[in-house]
């Protein structure tokens, strides 16, 4: 039997900032990925690549999103450092949304994914039809 205290042989928990691994259950990057990769997160980020948007214009651009869902999506993306919200001192006050540097990098990658999907929609719909025939 060892004289070592079993608690003293435990390895310290790895620093989650240094050990980011989206596949790990408790990794801080996993919920951010979920926010960015959500249907509305993707569309809001890619829409903002075109430049600053006010809330109502962004809602028109992201067709089908409710006001409540857009508001929640923008708040989440702002919290995650993907977008910047600026209140303009006008009467009435206007709020404008832009991408941060990180948000622009993420949106660029998402735009590439969208391009692949849109360019291959015929192949995708054929695969879907084939799947449903079986």
C-alpha positions, 0 to 999 in steps of 0.5 A: 500500500502506498503512503502517497495521499491519493489526492496529491497524485491527481493531475490539475485540471487543464486550463479550458482556455489553453485546451479548447476542444469543441468535441469535449462536453464542457469546452467553452467553444461548444456553445459558441459554435452552437450560436454561430451555426444556428440557422439564424446565427449563420444568416445574420452573420453572413448578411452583416458581411455586406456592411452595417445594418439597422435592426429593421433592415437586417430583419428584412434581409433575413427573411422569415425571422421574427423580431424576437428571434432576431433580437435574441440572435443579435444579443447572443452574437454580441455577447460572443464577440461576433457583432458590435451594437452601436446606438446612434444618438439621433432622434429617434435613436437608431441601433446599427449592427456591424461585424467585429474582426472575429465575426468577419472571419467567422462570417467569411467561412460561413459564406463559403459554406453557403456558396458550396450549398447553393452551388450544389443544390441540384445535387442535394435535391437529387440526393434527397429525392433518391433517399425518399424513393428508397 
